Amino acid sequence: MTANRKGPPPALPSPPLGKVFRNLFRAWGPQHWWPGRTRLEVVVGAILTQNTNWANVEKAIANLRRKRLLSVRALLATPVNTLSEAIRPAGYYNQKAERLKAFAGFLQQRYGGSLHRMFCDSTPELRQRLLSVPGIGPETADSILLYAARRPVFVVDSYTRRALKRHGWIRGNETYDEIAALCEKELPAEVQLLNELHALFVRLGKTHCRTQPRCRGCPLEKLLPPKGPVQ
């Protein structure tokens, strides 16, 4: 992996992520992530999906598409209040409008508005630059790297963290980069596999590994500790 993770992985037994992937994929098959007609749409979706579900993001992107706002030039030229109204279905729309404009400004200033130029950067360099954009944190940066730039990085979200903790593979207080480093160590640097695994973890979190776990019938039930899920 080449994401330049900081900090050592947690000193716990490594998660058998190869088996995790096989069990989940055997149960549910390909998840067809990340939807988007263009790479810019994927970036926009990664920003809009913060603190909301994908169905709401799709509505917001459809609005942007209908209003012809899905271009760097349009994002820069459109007033924040107009942009906010277009992305209202995604929630936190004023905040997210500012973040979209911040990203568009970053792209214009550093890369002349070209995603192609941006994606010519190395993975560690691009990740650090994305993290410098207001409103883009590690999960959003890695989603952009994986789904838009097609780089082999592991995306850590709340569903992944919860599943790893319940199976005793992390303590739960690790940093984002510590968890990512632990998982990347156990996986081949293959974009499609990492794409599918992230999507499968999300499905796992929505169906079985919920706030109140529903372990019976879960594809990972046999991988739980002998005493059951760690709370």
C-alpha positions, -999 to 999 in steps of 0.1 A, spaced: 0 0 0 12 35 -7 -10 58 14 18 68 39 -1 58 70 10 72 103 15 52 135 18 14 141 -11 -9 138 -27 -21 170 -9 -49 188 -37 -75 185 -42 -106 164 -45 -96 127 -80 -97 112 -83 -125 87 -95 -101 60 -91 -126 32 -116 -149 48 -138 -119 58 -139 -108 21 -146 -143 8 -175 -149 33 -191 -116 26 -187 -118 -11 -200 -153 -12 -231 -142 7 -238 -110 -11 -218 -107 -43 -206 -75 -60 -220 -43 -46 -213 -21 -77 -198 9 -59 -192 38 -64 -220 51 -87 -211 82 -107 -211 92 -144 -178 110 -141 -149 111 -117 -160 146 -106 -194 131 -96 -176 105 -75 -156 132 -57 -188 153 -52 -205 121 -39 -177 114 -14 -181 149 0 -219 149 1 -222 114 17 -207 126 50 -233 121 77 -261 110 54 -272 80 33 -265 74 -3 -302 77 -14 -301 113 -3 -268 119 -20 -283 106 -53 -311 131 -50 -286 159 -45 -264 149 -74 -295 146 -96 -303 182 -87 -267 193 -95 -269 175 -128 -302 190 -137 -290 225 -129 -258 219 -148 -236 225 -117 -215 194 -120 -183 211 -133 -154 228 -116 -163 260 -133 -199 259 -122 -191 250 -86 -168 280 -84 -192 304 -101 -223 294 -83 -232 313 -51 -232 293 -19 -269 297 -13 -278 285 -47 -255 255 -44 -269 248 -9 -304 247 -22 -294 222 -49 -278 198 -25 -304 202 3 -314 165 2 -279 155 14 -283 174 47 -259 198 63 -263 215 29 -248 249 38 -217 233 52 -214 209 23 -218 236 -2 -188 254 14 -169 221 12 -177 216 -25 -165 251 -33 -134 246 -12 -125 215 -32 -133 232 -65 -111 261 -55 -83 238 -44 -85 219 -78 -85 251 -98 -57 268 -79 -33 238 -77 -42 218 -108 -58 243 -132 -92 226 -126 -80 193 -140 -88 161 -121 -64 143 -146 -35 165 -133 -45 159 -98 -46 122 -102 -10 123 -115 3 129 -80 15 100 -59 -9 85 -34 8 99 -3 12 133 -18 -23 136 -31 -37 123 2 -19 150 22 -31 177 -2 -67 165 0 -65 165 38 -55 202 36 -89 211 20 -114 223 45 -140 197 53 -121 167 38 -110 143 65 -93 109 62 -124 89 52 -134 113 25 -99 116 12 -95 79 10 -129 75 -7 -117 100 -33 -84 80 -37 -101 46 -40 -132 54 -60 -122 84 -82 -84 81 -84 -85 43 -83 -57 39 -58 -55 8 -36 -63 23 -2 -85 9 26 -114 32 36 -123 30 73 -158 40 82 -180 35 113 -193 2 100 -158 -12 95 -146 0 129 -176 -15 146 -173 -49 129 -135 -51 136 -140 -43 173 -169 -68 178 -147 -96 164 -118 -86 187 -94 -74 160 -92 -39 173 -98 -23 207 -119 5 193 -98 35 204 -73 33 175 -68 62 151 -81 61 116 -46 55 102 -38 28 127 -69 8 116 -62 15 79 -25 4 83 -36 -28 101 -61 -37 73 -38 -28 44 -11 -50 59 -35 -80 55 -48 -73 20 -33 -72 -15 -31 -38 -31 -60 -44 -55 -84 -16 -62 -114 -38 -70 -110 -59 -40 -107 -29 -17 -137 -13 -34 -158 -44 -28 -147 -50 7 -155 -14 18 -190 -18 2 -195 -52 18 -186 -38 53 -212 -11 48 -238 -37 40 -227 -58 70 -231 -28 92 -266 -21 79 -279 -57 81 -262 -76 109 -235 -55 127 -259 -28 137 -259 -7 169 -276 -38 184 -258 -67 167 -278 -94 148 -252 -121 147 -275 -150 138 -271 -158 101 -243 -133 96 -216 -143 71 -190 -135 98 -208 -152 127 -183 -181 128 -154 -156 131 -167 -141 164 -147 -147 196 -159 -177 217 -177 -155 241 -196 -136 214 -192 -101 200 -170 -76 219 -191 -46 231 
